Amino acid sequence: MCGFTGFVTVARDLKRSDLQGLGRRMADTLRHRGPDDSDVWMDENAGVVLAFRRLAIIDLSSEGRQPMQSFSGRYTIVFNGEIYNFLELRQELERDGIKFRGRSDTEVILAATEVWGLNQTLQKINGMFALALWDSKERKIHFVRDRLGKKPLYVGWAGNALIFGSELKALRAHPDFKAELDPQGFNLFLQYGYVPAPSCIYKNAQSLPAGFRLTLETEKLTPGAEFRMEPYWHHTRVLEDSRTKEIRVSEDSVVEEFEELLTACVRERMISDVPLGAFLSGGIDSSSIVALMQNISTQPVKTYTIGFHETGFDEAQHAKKIAAHLGTDHHEHYLSAQDALDVIPSLPDMFDEPFADMSAIPTHLVAKFARQDVTVALSGDGGDEMLGGYNRHVTGGNLWNLVKFTPRALRNALSGSLAKIPPERWDSFAKSRPQFGSLLHKASGVFPLGTQEEIYEHLLSAWPEPPVKNKITAETLLIDTSFLAPDSLSFAEKMMYWDALFYLPGDILTKIDRAAMAVSLEPRAPLLDRRIYEYVWRLPEKYKIRGGQGKWLLRQVLKRHVPKNLFERPKQGFGVPVGAWLRGPLRDWAEDLLSEKNLDSRGLFDSAKIRSVWAEHLDGRGNNAQKLWGVLMFQTWQKRWM
């Protein structure tokens, strides 16, 4: 796990010392991703510079250093991530006569590319990765991002130079980079709370989408030209291929098969030359991962949990019971509101682009807590997307039937009636359901809609109608004809498919990567293995959603290791009580950023609309924290970077 950056300059008149110095300055912005080592490599004749910051995980020796050249010298790579089947691939290559200098997975990628070519290598490797690969023979540079988007990669232009890096701060370090706001990226952020790939918050940069590659001939670079990114792994093809291989065995056999597969994924992610642990929230996903880790391990697994004293936001008590049952070496730390508030000023630097998932705060805090002891931590990320764990998956079918069979006039009336009652009032009616009021308000906005695509996008939107002066309607839709889900899927399955395409890489994986790497901690997610993705699409929906609950299959696995009463409870997100804080300790901070003067300073916002929502929130007539947080995160990002 590391960070890399670099550039290809069209101008060939720069001195070697200038190229090296610029590469080092760009790489140094990524020191948090790689505190252990750094280096710069260049091909002066081609104007190619590759720079690297290393967080040493596998093969801590100098043989694991990057940038790294292949055995023939043809290829040079900078690579961020882990290849979990590298030992298997290494053995295959050794049978072909390849001899290795060290033990790193980076060297395996290079050898595989030499022997099999890049296309076949990408089909064979299994892991989380982003890479830049220079081919000195064909004078091409290749950029690749892993199938589900666990590792980030940005490409862009800075004057006459093609620039790239693991984070946008590295691109900004190039003196010719122009940090101009992209209207489409801005609109997308306000609607969804993150900027989905390939869009970017800057005009002259893009995020490489998950499962995509970009190949450029350096002799034919045209500064400012658009990039032609192409998928090397197609979600739809994988899904449709998996559906033709539907599993038709007993439920007990499916549970047994799935546990064996997930155990293999966990075991591979426990390979490390540095201390390793796991996040444990007490929920289904992380508890399952920790249970399998402990089953494999010969000693107690180190587990980490943070807690908050606010009602409805604390899972530490549940995690403690599960840790005690499994016998892990458990560490918990209760945080004050001030601990969480202290993170807010660092968010613009942590994420580079505006990012409005409020759970980024506790995610960063638990990563910081774990980093005191370990360098690698396994997480439960991916369980919701793979196995129908979000509330929208469970209730989506009923919502769609209500929309489909109810006259529009009646739906509109029902929507208005539900929305009139503040979320806090609904919470008082359903005290056993955390954040029930907010969920109900979200669902009420679905009733006037007419298609499954509209419903999905509404459920993912903080602002279904962004409060901007220049809304770009067509370009703020996630789902166009390119991403229509197969008709054979149920609505719940379509949402899982779309989540894997958009929400997972754009929000969930961005959050865990930046929040953990900010403290030089490598997160690993066994549930996001490509084999898990392919396997779960071979299963009928009943293995995911059953009896009004998601993640049926994962629950069956967990019941083999942990008593049901320790984990069966209503789903609770990993969050902090931002809604209450905005009325309390954060009120003055928010009031300043949401003042009419500040909102109007760049002519971007519909300040009257935002001020109205802010007043509504302060008066307790609605919990508008999610909407307001997006505006506040943009304002803080803008103050830092623009």
C-alpha positions, 0 to 999 in steps of 0.5 A: 500500500503506497502512493504514486505520482508522476508526469509525462512532459511534451517539452524535452528541454527540462534538465534531469535535476528539474524533472527529478525535483518536480517528481519528488515534490509531487510525491512528497504530498503523498508522504502519509500514504508512504512514510517508509521510503521514496524514490523517483525514476525517469526516462529523460528521452521520453520525458517520463517521470515516475515517483513513489512513496512506500508503505512497506507491507510485503518484502520490507527489503530494498528488493520491494522498492519502487519504481521497479523495472522488469527483468528485461528493463522494458517495463517500469511500474509504480503500483499502489495496493496488494495482489492477493494471488501473487504467490500462486502467480509467482509459482506459475511464472517460476515453472516457466523459468522466471527467477525473482530477485525479491518477494514482492507482488510488484515484481510478480506483476512486472514478470507476468506482464513480460511473459503474458502481456498486460491484457492477460495479466489484468485478467489473472491478478486478483487484488486491490490496485492502481498502477502506472506502467511505462513500456519503453519499447512501445513508448506507451504509458498504461494506467489501470484501476482495480475491478471494484475501485478500492485504490484511487487514480487520477489523470489530468493535464498541467500545461504541456504535461500529462500528470497522474497520481493517487491523490489530487494533491499530487497533481496540484503540486505540478506548477502548471496545474490550473485548479479550475472548478468543474461545473459538472463535478460540482453539481454531482457532488452536491447531489450525491455527496461525492464526485463519481468517476470519471468526473472530478471537481477540477476541469482538467483532471479525471478519476479513472473508473473502477475496472478501467484502463487508459493507454496513451502513446507518449509520442502522440500526446496532445495537451488538453485532449480528452482521455479514452478510458476503456473497461478491462472488466465488465460488471454486466458481463460478469453478472450475466455470466454468473447468472447462467451458472446459477447454483442449485444445491441445498441451502446448507451446501451454499452456506458451507461453500460461501464460508469456505470461499470467504475464509480463503479471501480472509486468509489471503488478506492476513499475509503481511510482514507487518502487524495486522488487526481488524476493525470490529463494529459489532455489525454483521460484516465486520463480525463475520470477518473477525470470526473467520480471522480468529478461526484461522489465527493461532493467537488472538486477533487484534480488534479495534472499536470506537464508541460514542456516548450519544444514543443511536450512534454507539456500537462499541458495546455490541462489539465488546460482547462479540470480541469477548465471545471470539476471544480477540485481543480487543481494544475500544476507545470512547470518544467525546464530541470534541474528538470528532469535531477536531477531525473536521478541519482536516477533512479537505486535506484528507479527501482533496475533493469535497466529500460529504459522507459523515461517517468519514469522521468515525472511520478516520478515528478508528483507523487512527486508533488502530494505527497505534498498534498495527499497519494493516486492518481488515474491514467488513466493507462490501457486505452491504453491496454484495449481499443486499444489506442496505435499507433500500435493498430490503424495502425497495421492492415494496416501495416500487410496488407502491409506486407502480400500483398507486395513482400518482395523486394519492402518492403525492398526498402520502409523500406530503403527509409523511414529510410534514412530521419532523424526523425527530417525531417519527423517531419518538414513535419507533424508538427501537429503530435508530434514525427511523425518522430520517429513513422515512423522510427519505422514502417519502420522496420516492412516492411521486417518482415513476421509474426504478432508475429515478427511485434509486437516484433519489435514494442516493441523493442528498439534494435531489434538486441541488441548490445551485444557480446553474444546474446541469440536469442531464449530467447529474444522473448516474444512470444512463443507457450505458448502465441500465441493469439487466431486466431479469434482475429484481429491483433490489438486485438492480440497486445492488448492481448500481451500488457496485458501479457507483456508490461503492467506489465513489463513496464507501471505498473513497472514504476508507482509503483516504481516512485510513491512509491519512494515518498510513494504515492499509485497509483490506476488505475480504468481502470485495474479492472478485470471487465473492462478487462472481459467486453472489451473482450466481445465487437467487435473491433469497440468499441475500434478502429474506424475512425483511432482512438483508445479508441472509447468507452472511448471517448464516455464516456468522451464526456458526461462530457467534450466538444470534442474540449478539448480532441480530438487531436493527441495522445501524450506520457507522456515524456521528450525530452531526444533526444535533451538533449543527444545532449545538457546538457546530452552530457558529461554524456552520452559520458562518459558512452558510451565511448569505455573504459566503454562499453568494461569494462565487455565484454558485449557490441558490443561497435562499434555498440553503438558508431556508433548509438551515432555518428549518434544521435549527427550528427542529422542523426537519433533520437536514444534516445530510443536505447541509453537510454537503454544502458545508464540506464544499465550503470548507474544501473551497476555503482550503483549495480554491 
